[in-house]
Amino acid sequence: MSKQELASMLRRFVGDEPNYGDWEWDDFVSVNADLQLEPYRLRLLNDVHPYLGDEAKSAQVSATLREVIADLENEND
């Protein structure tokens, strides 16, 4: 998976793109990623995963996901 592919998966997760797979999120956060993506996986696991489904944290979750998407899209491979 490349940074662009991860950004696309996250855009599908937040609903900005269609065709989100039921297990994409779990597949990504459950297994160590390759070295270039592991920092993003850890950030998502720590800053997003515990709050999924928590209505009070939904704005924070969306903001964090969009920050990660922007970071992925703006970084050089």
Secondary structure, 3 states (H helix, E strand, C coil): CCHHHHHHHHHHHCCCCCCCCCCHHHHHHHCCCCCCCHHHHHHHHHHCHHHCCCHHHHHHHHHHHHHHHHHHHHCCC
